[in-house]
Each structure stands twice: as structure tokens, then as C-alpha cells.
Amino acid sequence: MNAIEFPWLTAIILLPLVAALAIPLIPDKEGRTVRWYGLGVAFADFALMIYAFWYKYDFQSSRLQLVENYPWIPQLGLHWAVGVDGLSMPLLLLTGLINTLAIFAAWKVTTKPRLFYGLMLVMYSAQLGVFVAQDLLLFFLMWEIELVPVYLLISIWGGQNRRYAATKFILYTAAASIFILIAGFALVFSGDTVTFDMATLGMKEYPKTLELLVYGGFLIAFGVKLPIFPLHTWLPDAHGEASAPGSMILAGVLLKMGGYALIRFNVEMLPNAHVTFAPVLAILGVVNIVYGACCAFAQTNLKRRLAYSSIAHMGFVLIGIASYTELGISGAVLQMVSHGLIAASLFFLSGVTYDRTHTLMMDKMGGMAKVMPKTFALFTIGSMASLALPGMSGFVGELMVFLGIATSDVYSSSFKIVVVLLSAVGVILTPIYLLSMLRQVFYGEQSKELHLDAIISDVKPREIFITACLLLPIIGIGFYPKLATQTYDVKAVELAAHARQVLPVVAHKQPSSLYSRIFSAPTLANSQVESSINISE
């Protein structure tokens, strides 16, 4: 087999999984060998990923690349079909970086280290599979496999209420998976052709009612993972109880799976139904931003405040997806990448703080900047990135989303004004709850219970290295966004064009009651040809 035929994506996906199966065979009593083994495997997989994309991936093409398709279970029509394009490639790199750093962050895990690192590698493999799967059944399988390690990581290595948080997580996500299965099978068995190939499913013609119902089912399923209000309540509990490595992966990768799936399935495969649901996505995005910011401000638990902050930031992803513009969709993808890096750094630093203080309650902290100046500096940089300070990646992502929805010719002026203004309210609230978090933790009077001068130590070189690996790309993308956008620009253009080509001109048609009462129905300004698709009928 020559280099061109080498199954790059299969190797990238299966390497962590196969390596995890070998962990019970490693002779190790204290877990030292296992942790080096886990870190080595994760790093090797990340390096393999970088090599494959650098030498084998064409950044100027929007088509699927490194495609592999092998019959797996022919009786079920299941194929090992994988491929990567501009939508999945940056998220694969994000997954590789954060999982590798999360394993390095778990250096002090001494409870059942074999099981811990085995679960981390299995989860790593499943996450990669979600982003490259081109077979609907394979996608669902990878989506489900990822749930089990997350549940166990929270329930075994989590905080005091870990079992409650883990159970809530698995109930929400497992229930959401039912919607993926039902909606997916509705697409598979619709029409004369039965297939699980996602590209073929995207080219099928579906009845209007069926497409709307399937879109709604996918929206619920992926909305739980993103998460979208009111399907979000599992996230603060999971973050509040998960260990720092678990929170890094939860915020850095798992939430992005929901955003990725919304674009891959709802926008790319169901563009007709997207015409009806796009304004709903924009409204839900605004609700996420304002609601998440307000709830974050009310939290006294450090990690729960950051969890609600994640809910708010995911609202920009929804607005970008709904914008129907290249800039908005590009901003949504960049926001996912940016937030993954920012949230992972903040949750890791919250774990560093917890290791020193043994508390996450901000009202029990205070004055820590004097004894932990390096931690304070790193926490401040991460918080500045989260509140979208210019020069940071968060600023670029949010600005692109704002400009994308504001310049969209699909919506009425009144709709766009309301969306932009209400989103801006959330942007204003973000510095308030983040800066107040820094004030409560690092300023003020020192807590006598913590005995800061006696027992608190600042960040160690390993912890500085992990944080720097996350903060450097945040700053790099902030000053030179093309570092990230060049990986998916061509795909963003194709997605916007694909969504717009089926957008009906409804200016001369009867709008739906929802839009006629609140805002104008979506219209396509300056369109020369009226689409044959009429979702109002």
C-alpha cells in the first residue's frame, strides 16, 4: 500500500481506541507508566492528524477529502465511511489539541488510573469519529460511544454530587439520541432508495412536512448537546461536578459536536426546512446569550459561572448558522474553535485553583492574586479572551457573527435590529460577570479559612505549559484570524450558497403567522429568480 492509499482517517480514529484496549496489559501499579502511555498515544494521534492534513489536505477545496468507504456490516447497510472537509477539519484539530492537553492535565489522577486513561482514549476516538463519519449509522454509533466515557468520568472522578450530575447528563443526552435515531431513519427510508450515506441523503427530495419534522427532531437532539435553552440544564451540573480534564473536554469539544451536527445535518442536508427554522435559531441564539449571561452573573460557584458563560457563547453559533451569509457561517465555525480554546483554558485554571483551595465557591476565596500572581495573570488573559477583547479570538468570532446577521439580506430590518441589540446586551453583561469573578477570587480580603500564605502555591511549569498551549492560538487567531479561517473559508462559501439556493422568495407570498405577527418573513433581496420551493404552502 503506497502513501496515497494509506487510510489516514481510519488510523487517526482507531489509534486511541486500540491503544486503550492495551492499557490492562501494561505492568504498572501506581499509574505512572499508564499516564505517560496515555499522553504519548494522544500526542502521537494529534501529530498524525497534523501530518495528514498538512501534506494530504487541499485547503482550496470544499469537497470531502481523505475519503474512505469500506463495507462493514452489509446486512445492515453499515459502511465505514469517513471523510473530512473544511467544516470538520478545524474541529478535528481542536479535538486533538484539547484531548491531549486534558490527558496532560490529569497528571495527578491516582484513583483507578488504568480505567481513567482508558476512558479518555476511548472518548477521544469517538469524538474524532463523530466529526468524520459520512454514514448516518456510523455517526450515531460514534455519538453514542462518546456518552459512556463522559458518564463514567463524571460519576467516578467528579465532585460531591457527581452521581446526580452524571445521571442527569446521560438521561438528557440519551433521550436526545432517540431523536437522532428516529429522524435519521425517517430520512433513510424516505423515497425509493434506502441508504445511510449522508451525501446521498442530502440529495434526496423529501415531503415538506417530513423535512420540517426531521429538522425539528435534529434540532432537539443537537440542541441538547450545544446546548440550547431550555435543553441546557444538564451542563451547569456536569461542569460543577466534573474534574478539570473532564470540564476541558466538555466545554472544548462536546458542545462543538452539537454545533457541527446542526450545520452538517440541518443546514447542509435539510436546506428547505432551514428556511422555516432559521429565524427560530436566531431567536434561540439571542435567548442563549442573554439568559446565559444573566444566569452566569448569579452563580457563586466558579465552574457553574463558566458553564453558563459557555451557554451564552454558544448563542453566537446559532445566530451565525441562521444568518444565511458566508461571514455569519464562518463566524459560527470560528466561534466554536475559539470558545473551545478559551473555555478549556478557563476550566483548567479553575481546576488549578481548586487544587490549591479545595473549594469552588467564590465567596470563600479572595486575595489570591498576592500568593498566586501567575495564576491570576493567566486567568485574566483567559477572561479577557472570553469577554471578546480585541486582539483575542473571541472578538473576531463574535464580530463576524454580528456582521453576518447585520448584513444579511434575508431578514427584515426590524428582525436584524432586535437580534443585534439583544445580543449586544449579552456582550455587555459578559465583562460584568467575568470581571466580578476575577475580583471575588483574586482581590478583596484574604479568606482566613484558606490560610493562603501557608499552603497555597502558584502554578507549576506543567500547568503553565498547558495553559500556554491554549492561550497562544487564542492570541494568534485574534491578531491573524486567517490562521483559522483559511482552513474552512471555501466550505463556508459553499454552505452559504447551498442554503441560499433553495431559499424561496416569499415577499409576494403569504407569510407564516409567526413571522407576520412579529417580524417579516425571511425574504431574499435582489433575487432575480423565484425559487420553486414554497414552504408556506
NUBA-623675 format. One record per residue (C-alpha): chain; x, y, z. Coordinates in nm, 2 decimals, always signed. Layout:
<recs>
cadena; px; py; pz
A; X; Y; Z $
...
</recs>
This chain:
<recs>
cadena; px; py; pz
A; +0.00; +0.00; +0.00 $
A; +0.15; +0.33; -0.10 $
A; +0.13; +0.66; +0.08 $
A; -0.17; +0.78; -0.13 $
A; -0.38; +0.48; -0.03 $
A; -0.29; +0.49; +0.34 $
A; -0.62; +0.51; +0.54 $
A; -0.53; +0.83; +0.73 $
A; -0.86; +0.89; +0.89 $
A; -0.91; +0.53; +1.00 $
A; -0.57; +0.53; +1.16 $
A; -0.64; +0.86; +1.34 $
A; -0.97; +0.73; +1.47 $
A; -0.87; +0.38; +1.57 $
A; -0.53; +0.46; +1.72 $
A; -0.66; +0.59; +2.06 $
A; -0.92; +0.31; +2.07 $
A; -0.68; +0.03; +2.01 $
A; -0.43; +0.18; +2.25 $
A; -0.70; +0.20; +2.52 $
A; -0.76; -0.18; +2.48 $
A; -0.39; -0.24; +2.55 $
A; -0.38; -0.05; +2.88 $
A; -0.48; -0.35; +3.10 $
A; -0.17; -0.53; +2.97 $
A; +0.07; -0.25; +3.09 $
A; +0.26; -0.35; +3.41 $
A; +0.20; -0.05; +3.64 $
A; +0.09; -0.03; +4.00 $
A; +0.10; +0.35; +4.07 $
A; -0.02; +0.47; +3.73 $
A; +0.29; +0.65; +3.63 $
A; +0.36; +0.43; +3.32 $
A; -0.01; +0.45; +3.22 $
A; -0.02; +0.82; +3.23 $
A; +0.29; +0.85; +3.01 $
A; +0.14; +0.59; +2.78 $
A; -0.19; +0.78; +2.75 $
A; -0.02; +1.11; +2.69 $
A; +0.21; +0.95; +2.43 $
A; -0.08; +0.80; +2.24 $
A; -0.28; +1.12; +2.24 $
A; +0.02; +1.32; +2.12 $
A; +0.10; +1.07; +1.85 $
A; -0.25; +1.08; +1.72 $
A; -0.25; +1.46; +1.72 $
A; +0.08; +1.46; +1.54 $
A; -0.05; +1.21; +1.28 $
A; -0.35; +1.44; +1.23 $
A; -0.13; +1.74; +1.17 $
A; +0.09; +1.55; +0.92 $
A; -0.21; +1.41; +0.73 $
A; -0.38; +1.75; +0.69 $
A; -0.06; +1.93; +0.61 $
A; +0.05; +1.70; +0.33 $
A; -0.27; +1.54; +0.21 $
A; -0.54; +1.81; +0.26 $
A; -0.62; +2.07; +0.00 $
A; -0.73; +2.39; +0.17 $
A; -0.87; +2.54; -0.15 $
A; -1.13; +2.26; -0.20 $
A; -1.47; +2.23; -0.03 $
A; -1.52; +1.87; -0.12 $
A; -1.47; +1.57; +0.11 $
A; -1.11; +1.46; +0.12 $
A; -0.92; +1.16; +0.26 $
A; -1.24; +0.97; +0.19 $
A; -1.25; +0.60; +0.29 $
A; -1.55; +0.38; +0.23 $
A; -1.55; +0.01; +0.33 $
A; -1.84; -0.23; +0.38 $
A; -1.86; -0.30; +0.75 $
A; -2.19; -0.48; +0.82 $
A; -2.35; -0.53; +0.48 $
A; -2.66; -0.69; +0.63 $
A; -2.74; -0.36; +0.80 $
A; -2.61; -0.14; +0.52 $
A; -2.35; -0.01; +0.76 $
A; -2.03; +0.12; +0.59 $
A; -1.71; +0.25; +0.75 $
A; -1.74; +0.58; +0.55 $
A; -1.53; +0.87; +0.67 $
A; -1.41; +1.19; +0.51 $
A; -1.30; +1.54; +0.61 $
A; -1.38; +1.88; +0.47 $
A; -1.35; +2.25; +0.58 $
A; -1.63; +2.21; +0.84 $
A; -1.48; +1.91; +1.02 $
A; -1.11; +1.96; +0.98 $
A; -1.06; +2.26; +1.22 $
A; -1.28; +2.08; +1.48 $
A; -1.07; +1.76; +1.44 $
A; -0.76; +1.96; +1.52 $
A; -0.93; +2.13; +1.81 $
A; -1.03; +1.78; +1.94 $
A; -0.68; +1.65; +1.91 $
A; -0.53; +1.95; +2.09 $
A; -0.77; +1.96; +2.38 $
A; -0.78; +1.59; +2.44 $
A; -0.40; +1.58; +2.45 $
A; -0.38; +1.87; +2.69 $
A; -0.67; +1.72; +2.91 $
A; -0.47; +1.40; +2.95 $
A; -0.17; +1.60; +3.05 $
A; -0.39; +1.80; +3.29 $
A; -0.49; +1.47; +3.46 $
A; -0.13; +1.41; +3.57 $
A; -0.23; +1.37; +3.94 $
A; -0.50; +1.12; +3.89 $
A; -0.43; +0.82; +4.12 $
A; -0.77; +0.67; +4.16 $
A; -0.81; +0.38; +3.91 $
A; -0.56; +0.53; +3.66 $
A; -0.59; +0.25; +3.41 $
A; -0.97; +0.30; +3.38 $
A; -0.93; +0.68; +3.37 $
A; -0.68; +0.69; +3.08 $
A; -0.86; +0.41; +2.90 $
A; -1.18; +0.60; +2.91 $
A; -1.01; +0.92; +2.80 $
A; -0.87; +0.75; +2.49 $
A; -1.20; +0.58; +2.40 $
A; -1.38; +0.91; +2.43 $
A; -1.11; +1.08; +2.22 $
A; -1.16; +0.81; +1.94 $
A; -1.54; +0.85; +1.95 $
A; -1.52; +1.23; +1.92 $
A; -1.30; +1.21; +1.62 $
A; -1.54; +0.96; +1.46 $
A; -1.83; +1.20; +1.50 $
A; -1.66; +1.47; +1.31 $
A; -1.55; +1.25; +1.01 $
A; -1.84; +1.00; +0.98 $
A; -2.01; +1.01; +0.64 $
A; -2.25; +0.72; +0.72 $
A; -2.55; +0.81; +0.93 $
A; -2.54; +0.49; +1.13 $
A; -2.17; +0.52; +1.19 $
A; -2.23; +0.88; +1.31 $
A; -2.49; +0.76; +1.55 $
A; -2.27; +0.48; +1.68 $
A; -1.98; +0.72; +1.75 $
A; -2.22; +0.97; +1.91 $
A; -2.34; +0.70; +2.15 $
A; -2.00; +0.56; +2.23 $
A; -1.88; +0.90; +2.34 $
A; -2.16; +0.92; +2.60 $
A; -2.04; +0.63; +2.82 $
A; -1.68; +0.75; +2.90 $
A; -1.82; +1.10; +2.98 $
A; -2.07; +0.95; +3.22 $
A; -1.81; +0.74; +3.40 $
A; -1.55; +1.02; +3.41 $
A; -1.80; +1.24; +3.59 $
A; -1.95; +0.97; +3.82 $
A; -1.62; +0.82; +3.94 $
A; -1.38; +1.12; +3.94 $
A; -1.62; +1.40; +3.99 $
A; -1.72; +1.61; +4.29 $
A; -1.96; +1.55; +4.58 $
A; -2.27; +1.54; +4.37 $
A; -2.11; +1.36; +4.08 $
A; -2.36; +1.08; +4.05 $
A; -2.65; +1.32; +4.03 $
A; -2.47; +1.52; +3.76 $
A; -2.36; +1.22; +3.57 $
A; -2.71; +1.07; +3.57 $
A; -2.86; +1.39; +3.46 $
A; -2.61; +1.41; +3.17 $
A; -2.68; +1.06; +3.05 $
A; -3.06; +1.10; +3.07 $
A; -3.06; +1.42; +2.87 $
A; -2.81; +1.30; +2.61 $
A; -2.96; +0.95; +2.58 $
A; -3.31; +1.09; +2.54 $
A; -3.18; +1.33; +2.27 $
A; -3.02; +1.04; +2.09 $
A; -3.36; +0.89; +2.03 $
A; -3.45; +1.19; +1.82 $
A; -3.13; +1.14; +1.61 $
A; -3.23; +0.78; +1.55 $
A; -3.60; +0.85; +1.46 $
A; -3.52; +1.15; +1.24 $
A; -3.23; +0.97; +1.08 $
A; -3.44; +0.66; +0.99 $
A; -3.71; +0.89; +0.86 $
A; -3.46; +1.02; +0.61 $
A; -3.31; +0.68; +0.53 $
A; -3.65; +0.51; +0.45 $
A; -3.80; +0.81; +0.27 $
A; -3.84; +0.76; -0.11 $
A; -3.74; +0.46; -0.32 $
A; -3.37; +0.45; -0.21 $
A; -3.27; +0.31; +0.13 $
A; -2.92; +0.44; +0.22 $
A; -2.73; +0.56; +0.52 $
A; -2.48; +0.76; +0.31 $
A; -2.51; +1.12; +0.43 $
A; -2.42; +1.27; +0.09 $
A; -2.70; +1.07; -0.08 $
A; -2.94; +1.16; +0.20 $
A; -2.86; +1.52; +0.14 $
A; -2.96; +1.49; -0.23 $
A; -3.29; +1.33; -0.17 $
A; -3.62; +1.51; -0.21 $
A; -3.84; +1.50; +0.10 $
A; -4.20; +1.59; +0.16 $
A; -4.23; +1.93; +0.32 $
A; -4.39; +1.81; +0.64 $
A; -4.14; +1.53; +0.68 $
A; -3.85; +1.76; +0.63 $
A; -3.98; +2.00; +0.89 $
A; -4.04; +1.72; +1.14 $
A; -3.70; +1.58; +1.08 $
A; -3.53; +1.92; +1.12 $
A; -3.72; +1.97; +1.45 $
A; -3.60; +1.63; +1.57 $
A; -3.24; +1.70; +1.49 $
A; -3.27; +2.05; +1.64 $
A; -3.38; +1.89; +1.97 $
A; -3.11; +1.62; +1.96 $
A; -2.82; +1.85; +1.88 $
A; -2.97; +2.14; +2.09 $
A; -2.92; +1.93; +2.40 $
A; -2.55; +1.89; +2.32 $
A; -2.49; +2.25; +2.21 $
A; -2.68; +2.33; +2.45 $
A; -2.98; +2.54; +2.36 $
A; -3.22; +2.69; +2.61 $
A; -3.43; +2.52; +2.76 $
A; -3.24; +2.20; +2.70 $
A; -2.93; +2.32; +2.88 $
A; -2.98; +2.23; +3.25 $
A; -2.75; +1.93; +3.25 $
A; -2.45; +2.14; +3.16 $
A; -2.40; +2.35; +3.48 $
A; -2.44; +2.04; +3.69 $
A; -2.19; +1.84; +3.48 $
A; -1.93; +2.12; +3.48 $
A; -1.98; +2.18; +3.85 $
A; -1.90; +1.82; +3.94 $
A; -1.66; +1.71; +3.66 $
A; -1.29; +1.72; +3.72 $
A; -1.08; +1.98; +3.54 $
A; -0.98; +1.74; +3.25 $
A; -1.34; +1.64; +3.21 $
A; -1.46; +2.00; +3.20 $
A; -1.20; +2.09; +2.95 $
A; -1.33; +1.82; +2.71 $
A; -1.70; +1.90; +2.79 $
A; -1.66; +2.27; +2.70 $
A; -1.39; +2.24; +2.45 $
A; -1.52; +1.95; +2.23 $
A; -1.86; +1.81; +2.33 $
A; -2.05; +2.13; +2.29 $
A; -1.89; +2.17; +1.94 $
A; -2.03; +1.84; +1.84 $
A; -2.38; +1.99; +1.87 $
A; -2.29; +2.30; +1.66 $
A; -2.11; +2.08; +1.40 $
A; -2.41; +1.85; +1.37 $
A; -2.65; +2.14; +1.33 $
A; -2.46; +2.26; +1.03 $
A; -2.39; +1.92; +0.88 $
A; -2.74; +1.79; +0.91 $
A; -2.99; +2.08; +0.95 $
A; -2.83; +2.32; +0.71 $
A; -2.65; +2.10; +0.46 $
A; -2.89; +1.81; +0.44 $
A; -3.22; +1.99; +0.51 $
A; -3.19; +2.34; +0.35 $
A; -3.56; +2.37; +0.27 $
A; -3.67; +2.33; +0.63 $
A; -3.39; +2.56; +0.73 $
A; -3.58; +2.84; +0.56 $
A; -3.85; +2.80; +0.82 $
A; -3.63; +2.73; +1.12 $
A; -3.35; +2.98; +1.06 $
A; -3.53; +3.27; +1.23 $
A; -3.61; +3.04; +1.52 $
A; -3.24; +2.96; +1.55 $
A; -3.16; +3.33; +1.56 $
A; -3.42; +3.39; +1.83 $
A; -3.29; +3.09; +2.04 $
A; -2.94; +3.23; +1.99 $
A; -3.04; +3.56; +2.14 $
A; -3.21; +3.38; +2.43 $
A; -2.90; +3.18; +2.49 $
A; -2.68; +3.49; +2.50 $
A; -2.89; +3.70; +2.73 $
A; -3.02; +3.41; +2.96 $
A; -2.67; +3.26; +2.99 $
A; -2.51; +3.59; +3.08 $
A; -2.78; +3.67; +3.34 $
A; -2.75; +3.33; +3.50 $
A; -2.37; +3.34; +3.50 $
A; -2.38; +3.66; +3.69 $
A; -2.60; +3.49; +3.96 $
A; -2.36; +3.20; +4.02 $
A; -2.13; +3.18; +4.32 $
A; -1.97; +2.86; +4.21 $
A; -1.67; +2.93; +3.98 $
A; -1.72; +2.64; +3.74 $
A; -2.10; +2.69; +3.72 $
A; -2.04; +3.06; +3.63 $
A; -1.81; +2.95; +3.35 $
A; -2.07; +2.68; +3.24 $
A; -2.34; +2.95; +3.20 $
A; -2.09; +3.16; +3.01 $
A; -2.05; +2.87; +2.76 $
A; -2.42; +2.86; +2.71 $
A; -2.41; +3.23; +2.63 $
A; -2.13; +3.20; +2.39 $
A; -2.29; +2.91; +2.20 $
A; -2.58; +3.15; +2.12 $
A; -2.35; +3.33; +1.87 $
A; -2.31; +2.99; +1.69 $
A; -2.68; +2.97; +1.65 $
A; -2.71; +3.33; +1.51 $
A; -2.42; +3.26; +1.27 $
A; -2.58; +2.94; +1.14 $
A; -2.91; +3.13; +1.09 $
A; -2.75; +3.43; +0.91 $
A; -2.75; +3.29; +0.55 $
A; -2.42; +3.47; +0.49 $
A; -2.07; +3.34; +0.43 $
A; -1.95; +3.58; +0.70 $
A; -2.20; +3.46; +0.96 $
A; -2.14; +3.09; +0.90 $
A; -1.76; +3.15; +0.90 $
A; -1.81; +3.33; +1.23 $
A; -2.01; +3.04; +1.38 $
A; -1.73; +2.80; +1.30 $
A; -1.46; +3.03; +1.43 $
A; -1.67; +3.09; +1.74 $
A; -1.67; +2.71; +1.80 $
A; -1.30; +2.69; +1.76 $
A; -1.23; +3.00; +1.97 $
A; -1.47; +2.91; +2.25 $
A; -1.32; +2.56; +2.26 $
A; -0.98; +2.70; +2.33 $
A; -1.10; +2.97; +2.57 $
A; -1.33; +2.75; +2.78 $
A; -1.07; +2.47; +2.80 $
A; -0.82; +2.72; +2.94 $
A; -1.06; +2.87; +3.20 $
A; -1.19; +2.54; +3.32 $
A; -0.83; +2.41; +3.35 $
A; -0.73; +2.72; +3.56 $
A; -1.04; +2.67; +3.77 $
A; -0.91; +2.32; +3.84 $
A; -0.57; +2.46; +3.93 $
A; -0.74; +2.70; +4.17 $
A; -0.95; +2.42; +4.32 $
A; -0.64; +2.20; +4.37 $
A; -0.49; +2.48; +4.59 $
A; -0.81; +2.59; +4.78 $
A; -1.03; +2.28; +4.77 $
A; -1.33; +2.50; +4.71 $
A; -1.51; +2.64; +4.40 $
A; -1.72; +2.89; +4.60 $
A; -1.60; +3.24; +4.51 $
A; -1.74; +3.39; +4.83 $
A; -1.49; +3.17; +5.02 $
A; -1.20; +3.29; +4.81 $
A; -1.03; +3.63; +4.79 $
A; -0.69; +3.79; +4.79 $
A; -0.53; +3.51; +4.59 $
A; -0.36; +3.74; +4.35 $
A; -0.09; +3.81; +4.61 $
A; +0.01; +3.45; +4.66 $
A; -0.08; +3.32; +4.30 $
A; +0.03; +3.60; +4.07 $
A; +0.10; +3.38; +3.77 $
A; -0.24; +3.21; +3.81 $
A; -0.40; +3.55; +3.83 $
A; -0.23; +3.66; +3.51 $
A; -0.33; +3.35; +3.32 $
A; -0.68; +3.37; +3.45 $
A; -0.70; +3.73; +3.35 $
A; -0.58; +3.66; +2.99 $
A; -0.84; +3.38; +2.95 $
A; -1.12; +3.60; +3.09 $
A; -1.02; +3.89; +2.85 $
A; -1.05; +3.64; +2.56 $
A; -1.39; +3.52; +2.68 $
A; -1.53; +3.87; +2.70 $
A; -1.41; +3.93; +2.34 $
A; -1.13; +4.18; +2.40 $
A; -0.99; +4.30; +2.06 $
A; -0.67; +4.10; +1.98 $
A; -0.83; +3.78; +2.10 $
A; -1.00; +3.51; +1.90 $
A; -1.33; +3.56; +2.08 $
A; -1.35; +3.92; +1.95 $
A; -1.31; +3.81; +1.59 $
A; -1.57; +3.53; +1.61 $
A; -1.84; +3.74; +1.77 $
A; -1.77; +4.03; +1.53 $
A; -1.80; +3.81; +1.23 $
A; -2.14; +3.68; +1.36 $
A; -2.26; +4.03; +1.43 $
A; -2.16; +4.15; +1.08 $
A; -2.30; +3.83; +0.92 $
A; -2.65; +3.88; +1.06 $
A; -2.65; +4.25; +1.03 $
A; -2.56; +4.24; +0.66 $
A; -2.79; +3.95; +0.57 $
A; -3.04; +4.04; +0.30 $
A; -3.27; +3.75; +0.41 $
A; -3.43; +3.91; +0.71 $
A; -3.63; +4.23; +0.76 $
A; -3.45; +4.53; +0.91 $
A; -3.67; +4.51; +1.23 $
A; -3.57; +4.15; +1.28 $
A; -3.20; +4.22; +1.24 $
A; -3.21; +4.52; +1.47 $
A; -3.38; +4.33; +1.75 $
A; -3.13; +4.04; +1.72 $
A; -2.83; +4.26; +1.71 $
A; -2.94; +4.48; +2.00 $
A; -3.04; +4.20; +2.23 $
A; -2.72; +4.01; +2.15 $
A; -2.53; +4.33; +2.23 $
A; -2.69; +4.33; +2.58 $
A; -2.53; +3.99; +2.64 $
A; -2.20; +4.12; +2.52 $
A; -2.22; +4.40; +2.77 $
A; -2.31; +4.16; +3.05 $
A; -2.02; +3.93; +2.98 $
A; -1.74; +4.17; +3.11 $
A; -1.95; +4.23; +3.42 $
A; -1.97; +3.87; +3.54 $
A; -1.62; +3.78; +3.43 $
A; -1.45; +4.08; +3.59 $
A; -1.66; +4.03; +3.91 $
A; -1.54; +3.67; +3.91 $
A; -1.18; +3.79; +3.90 $
A; -1.25; +4.04; +4.17 $
A; -1.40; +3.79; +4.40 $
A; -1.14; +3.52; +4.35 $
A; -0.82; +3.73; +4.34 $
A; -0.89; +4.06; +4.51 $
A; -1.05; +4.16; +4.83 $
A; -0.97; +4.03; +5.18 $
A; -0.79; +3.70; +5.21 $
A; -1.01; +3.42; +5.34 $
A; -0.89; +3.31; +5.68 $
A; -1.01; +2.96; +5.62 $
A; -0.77; +2.91; +5.32 $
A; -0.45; +3.00; +5.51 $
A; -0.32; +3.14; +5.18 $
A; +0.03; +3.23; +5.29 $
A; +0.09; +2.88; +5.44 $
A; -0.05; +2.63; +5.19 $
A; -0.11; +2.80; +4.86 $
A; +0.14; +2.75; +4.58 $
A; +0.14; +2.92; +4.23 $
A; +0.11; +2.74; +3.90 $
A; +0.38; +2.48; +3.82 $
A; +0.57; +2.46; +3.49 $
A; +0.34; +2.18; +3.36 $
A; +0.03; +2.39; +3.43 $
A; +0.18; +2.69; +3.27 $
A; +0.27; +2.49; +2.96 $
A; -0.09; +2.35; +2.93 $
A; -0.24; +2.70; +2.96 $
A; +0.01; +2.85; +2.72 $
A; -0.08; +2.59; +2.45 $
A; -0.44; +2.71; +2.47 $
A; -0.37; +3.09; +2.51 $
A; -0.12; +3.12; +2.23 $
A; -0.36; +3.01; +1.95 $
A; -0.62; +3.24; +2.11 $
A; -0.40; +3.54; +2.07 $
A; -0.26; +3.42; +1.74 $
A; -0.61; +3.39; +1.58 $
A; -0.71; +3.72; +1.74 $
A; -0.43; +3.91; +1.56 $
A; -0.43; +3.70; +1.25 $
A; -0.77; +3.53; +1.20 $
A; -0.66; +3.37; +0.88 $
A; -0.47; +3.11; +1.09 $
A; -0.81; +2.95; +1.15 $
A; -1.04; +3.08; +0.88 $
A; -0.82; +2.96; +0.59 $
A; -0.90; +2.60; +0.69 $
A; -1.27; +2.64; +0.62 $
A; -1.33; +2.96; +0.42 $
A; -1.41; +2.77; +0.10 $
A; -1.65; +2.54; +0.28 $
A; -1.83; +2.84; +0.44 $
A; -1.88; +2.99; +0.10 $
A; -2.03; +2.66; -0.03 $
A; -2.26; +2.62; +0.28 $
A; -2.40; +2.97; +0.24 $
A; -2.45; +2.92; -0.13 $
A; -2.61; +2.58; -0.07 $
A; -2.85; +2.73; +0.19 $
A; -2.94; +3.03; -0.02 $
A; -3.01; +2.85; -0.35 $
A; -3.32; +2.69; -0.21 $
A; -3.44; +3.00; -0.02 $
A; -3.78; +3.09; -0.16 $
A; -3.87; +3.44; -0.24 $
A; -4.17; +3.50; -0.01 $
A; -4.21; +3.87; -0.04 $
A; -4.51; +3.82; -0.27 $
A; -4.64; +3.52; -0.09 $
A; -4.84; +3.49; +0.23 $
A; -4.60; +3.47; +0.52 $
A; -4.65; +3.24; +0.81 $
A; -4.85; +3.36; +1.10 $
A; -4.55; +3.37; +1.34 $
A; -4.34; +3.59; +1.11 $
A; -4.63; +3.82; +1.01 $
A; -4.71; +3.90; +1.37 $
A; -4.36; +3.96; +1.49 $
A; -4.12; +4.01; +1.21 $
A; -4.13; +4.00; +0.83 $
A; -4.09; +3.65; +0.69 $
A; -3.75; +3.57; +0.55 $
A; -3.70; +3.72; +0.21 $
A; -3.42; +3.72; -0.04 $
A; -3.35; +4.07; -0.15 $
A; -3.23; +4.14; -0.51 $
A; -3.32; +3.79; -0.62 $
A; -3.38; +3.75; -0.99 $
A; -3.55; +3.41; -0.99 $
A; -3.82; +3.30; -0.76 $
A; -3.75; +2.96; -0.61 $
A; -3.98; +2.68; -0.69 $
A; -3.98; +2.57; -0.33 $
A; -4.27; +2.72; -0.13 $
A; -4.26; +2.63; +0.23 $
A; -4.57; +2.84; +0.30 $
A; -4.80; +2.61; +0.10 $
</recs>
